[in-house]
Structures are given as structure tokens and as C-alpha cells.
């Protein structure tokens, strides 16, 4: 027996709205329904917007049968009703409900940040195709884009919200399908066999990392990372390695990369070109096949607390010297704790110490800069002021809120 309840919600005219609804009723018994109303559900009438909601109780304890001596247990997790991107009325200043919900979604919701690293920055048509795939989504924003032509690498920083069910469990984020759309576009536009650059990489989509922002938790970031990884592995037949909070044992990204010879250049001593290792992987991936497509490579997908990327230019083309300095900067080489560093060729007249600060609030850019300057001075080399490749978490949230507000106005 399946029971369907019909419920109408009438949204009052703008002049009677005063910032919120006085009452919203959902009728009938429910054991788990979620409705997401987004852009496109605007009212034809200037006076009101009517949304018809169908809640299917899905009570299937007895289905055209009589079961003797049986017992049926069911639960009631409740209805999740979400208005994500609806404008009410034609005059923005009258959209009091819209403004109230906009504030609630952006200021009070859990937010997740995704950093998507793609092995391309010179093919502008490929980048345009990738970016067009996300422009269709009005609930996910690209808050930053960092391109490096010497590395032939781009990083997109995206932000969106997380929706929870009545138990507080994450059940949906627009980031999921948005990231998959960008991944699909990247695989369609980029061939790893034709790619070369001065930064290590193992795939067209080299790394996808999720960070919690605002009220989100690391568990929520890990939930989304695992969901995206499963889809990338099965849909695109790409081997995926999980890391950080998304990995069953919390395996570190740099550990996996070393197992796969990520840091070893295969061209001119300081470049990475084409597919760099065997087509049969020495380590089994968490998702996807064990065989590698040379055109797509593999992907790393993980979740971790916020990390910062800080690069320091050295005015020298001596790559061996840059690598030696990087080793003495990094924690692995006895340098600064929670800092990972690479010495990389960067352009025609310089090298660069590319650093990942795993705990930027404990060991920040100032300490990295001082150590690089001290080590370079011993070699008689000049060092330029370093730079971050992304904004701080606080600035990213602020930019996201501004973009969401501008997009909806």
C-alpha cells in the first residue's frame, strides 16, 4: 500500500510577506523525503508563487498481500524541504522571503570548498570548456582560479553548501555534480599524452581535495570526496586513490604519490611529459580500474583540513640547488614541521620552492620565506618575495557570499 499526500504551499504576495512565512504545513506521514527547489521555479503570477509538493510516504509494509506471523518495522526521518535559489515577485526589493532564505543558506549553512587541479593552462579553449560546465550551476561558485603556464597547470577553487537530513547527516551538495561536470569536460578536452610541464602530475585531473568551511565538518568533506571518487572511477574508468580523511586509514597524499613515482621527472631532467609510469599500477586504487588510460592518467581525491600553498622564487636556473633548498625547508628533510616543499624549474631565468603548508596557523609563510632566504643566501642567490596561490578560508567564504548575492540579484 503506497500512500501519496498532496500539499500546497502558498507564498504570500510581497506586500504581505514581511520577511518570512507565518505557517508552512506538511500533511501526512513521511518516512524520508527530500525536495530541492532551485532557479526556474519562479511564479508566473506577480501576486504569489504556488509550489505543489508531493510527499510519498512509501508505506510498503503490506503490498497486495497478507503476511501471517510477520512483523514490519519502519522509521520516520522526516521531510527535508529546501528552497535553494527561488526568486519571489518581480521587484527585488519585495523579495523578503528570498532575502531571508539567501541569508540563511549562505551565512548559516555548512559550506565545502573544493580545489580542483587540472594538468593544463596553455590550452585556453580547453579551460573555457571546463569553466562553461560550471557556469550552468547557480549554486556553486568558482571563487578563484590560479594558472601557471610554466607548470602547465590550473587550480579551480569552488564553494557550495551541504544539505542535511533530519538526523544531521549530509545528503546533498551541488558541488558533487558540478565537479563531475568539470572532470568530464577536462577528460574530453585534454590528452595527458600531449601534455608537458615543470610540475609533477599523474593525471589530467591530477588532484581533487575537499576542505570544510564555515559550519561544515571534515567528515562531511570526506563524505563528498568518497562520493565523487566513486563516480569518477566508475563513470570515467579512471583509477582513483583516496587520501586524508577520505581514505579508510587516513593515508597521506605524499605517501601515495611516492609509491607511484609522482615526484620523478621523465623529460629533460626537470619536466613531466605524457604518461610517466607503467599502465598497470603497482598499487591498487580505491576506485576504478587497475589499468591506466594513458590519455587520462589517474586521479587523487581526498579530504583534509585547510592547507595553504606558498611559492618562493629563486633567481637561479640551477634545479639541483633548488631541490637541495626545498629538501632543507621541508619537514621530511629536517626543516620546518608540517611543511612540504618541492624545488621546481619555473620559467627561463628562475626556479621556485613550491610549498604546501599543512598547518598554516602553526607554521606560516613568514617562517618559510625566512628559511628559504637564509638557505639561498648561503649559496649567494637572490630570492624574491613569495606568494600564496589562493585566498585564506575567511576570504573564500566572503567571496562566495558576494558572488552568490550578485548572481541572485
Secondary structure as the mmCIF struct_conf table of DSSP 4:
data_model
#
loop_
_struct_conf.conf_type_id
_struct_conf.id
_struct_conf.beg_label_comp_id
_struct_conf.beg_label_asym_id
_struct_conf.beg_label_seq_id
_struct_conf.end_label_comp_id
_struct_conf.end_label_asym_id
_struct_conf.end_label_seq_id
STRN STRN1 UNK A 4 UNK A 11
HELX_LH_PP_P HELX_LH_PP_P1 UNK A 12 UNK A 13
HELX_RH_3T_P HELX_RH_3T_P1 UNK A 14 UNK A 16
TURN_TY1_P TURN_TY1_P1 UNK A 17 UNK A 19
BEND BEND1 UNK A 20 UNK A 20
BEND BEND2 UNK A 22 UNK A 22
BEND BEND3 UNK A 28 UNK A 28
BEND BEND4 UNK A 31 UNK A 32
STRN STRN2 UNK A 33 UNK A 37
TURN_TY1_P TURN_TY1_P2 UNK A 39 UNK A 40
BEND BEND5 UNK A 44 UNK A 47
STRN STRN3 UNK A 49 UNK A 56
BEND BEND6 UNK A 61 UNK A 64
TURN_TY1_P TURN_TY1_P3 UNK A 68 UNK A 69
STRN STRN4 UNK A 79 UNK A 83
BEND BEND7 UNK A 85 UNK A 85
BEND BEND8 UNK A 89 UNK A 90
HELX_RH_3T_P HELX_RH_3T_P2 UNK A 92 UNK A 94
HELX_RH_AL_P HELX_RH_AL_P1 UNK A 96 UNK A 103
HELX_RH_PI_P HELX_RH_PI_P1 UNK A 104 UNK A 108
BEND BEND9 UNK A 109 UNK A 109
STRN STRN5 UNK A 110 UNK A 118
BEND BEND10 UNK A 119 UNK A 119
BEND BEND11 UNK A 121 UNK A 122
HELX_RH_AL_P HELX_RH_AL_P2 UNK A 124 UNK A 135
TURN_TY1_P TURN_TY1_P4 UNK A 136 UNK A 136
BEND BEND12 UNK A 138 UNK A 139
STRN STRN6 UNK A 141 UNK A 148
TURN_TY1_P TURN_TY1_P5 UNK A 149 UNK A 152
STRN STRN7 UNK A 153 UNK A 164
TURN_TY1_P TURN_TY1_P6 UNK A 166 UNK A 167
BEND BEND13 UNK A 168 UNK A 168
STRN STRN8 UNK A 170 UNK A 172
HELX_RH_AL_P HELX_RH_AL_P3 UNK A 174 UNK A 189
HELX_RH_3T_P HELX_RH_3T_P3 UNK A 192 UNK A 194
STRN STRN9 UNK A 196 UNK A 197
BEND BEND14 UNK A 198 UNK A 199
BEND BEND15 UNK A 202 UNK A 202
STRN STRN10 UNK A 203 UNK A 203
BEND BEND16 UNK A 204 UNK A 204
STRN STRN11 UNK A 205 UNK A 214
TURN_TY1_P TURN_TY1_P7 UNK A 215 UNK A 215
HELX_RH_AL_P HELX_RH_AL_P4 UNK A 218 UNK A 235
BEND BEND17 UNK A 236 UNK A 236
STRN STRN12 UNK A 240 UNK A 244
TURN_TY1_P TURN_TY1_P8 UNK A 245 UNK A 246
BEND BEND18 UNK A 247 UNK A 247
TURN_TY1_P TURN_TY1_P9 UNK A 248 UNK A 249
HELX_RH_AL_P HELX_RH_AL_P5 UNK A 253 UNK A 259
TURN_TY1_P TURN_TY1_P10 UNK A 260 UNK A 263
STRN STRN13 UNK A 267 UNK A 267
TURN_TY1_P TURN_TY1_P11 UNK A 268 UNK A 270
STRN STRN14 UNK A 271 UNK A 271
STRN STRN15 UNK A 272 UNK A 273
BEND BEND19 UNK A 274 UNK A 274
BEND BEND20 UNK A 277 UNK A 277
BEND BEND21 UNK A 279 UNK A 279
STRN STRN16 UNK A 280 UNK A 280
BEND BEND22 UNK A 282 UNK A 283
BEND BEND23 UNK A 286 UNK A 286
STRN STRN17 UNK A 287 UNK A 287
BEND BEND24 UNK A 288 UNK A 288
BEND BEND25 UNK A 290 UNK A 290
STRN STRN18 UNK A 291 UNK A 291
TURN_TY1_P TURN_TY1_P12 UNK A 294 UNK A 296
STRN STRN19 UNK A 297 UNK A 297
STRN STRN20 UNK A 299 UNK A 303
BEND BEND26 UNK A 305 UNK A 305
STRN STRN21 UNK A 308 UNK A 314
BEND BEND27 UNK A 315 UNK A 315
HELX_RH_AL_P HELX_RH_AL_P6 UNK A 319 UNK A 329
BEND BEND28 UNK A 330 UNK A 330
HELX_RH_3T_P HELX_RH_3T_P4 UNK A 331 UNK A 333
TURN_TY1_P TURN_TY1_P13 UNK A 334 UNK A 334
BEND BEND29 UNK A 335 UNK A 336
TURN_TY1_P TURN_TY1_P14 UNK A 337 UNK A 338
STRN STRN22 UNK A 339 UNK A 345
BEND BEND30 UNK A 347 UNK A 349
STRN STRN23 UNK A 351 UNK A 357
TURN_TY1_P TURN_TY1_P15 UNK A 358 UNK A 362
BEND BEND31 UNK A 363 UNK A 363
HELX_RH_AL_P HELX_RH_AL_P7 UNK A 365 UNK A 378
TURN_TY1_P TURN_TY1_P16 UNK A 379 UNK A 380
STRN STRN24 UNK A 383 UNK A 383
STRN STRN25 UNK A 387 UNK A 388
BEND BEND32 UNK A 389 UNK A 390
HELX_RH_AL_P HELX_RH_AL_P8 UNK A 393 UNK A 408
#
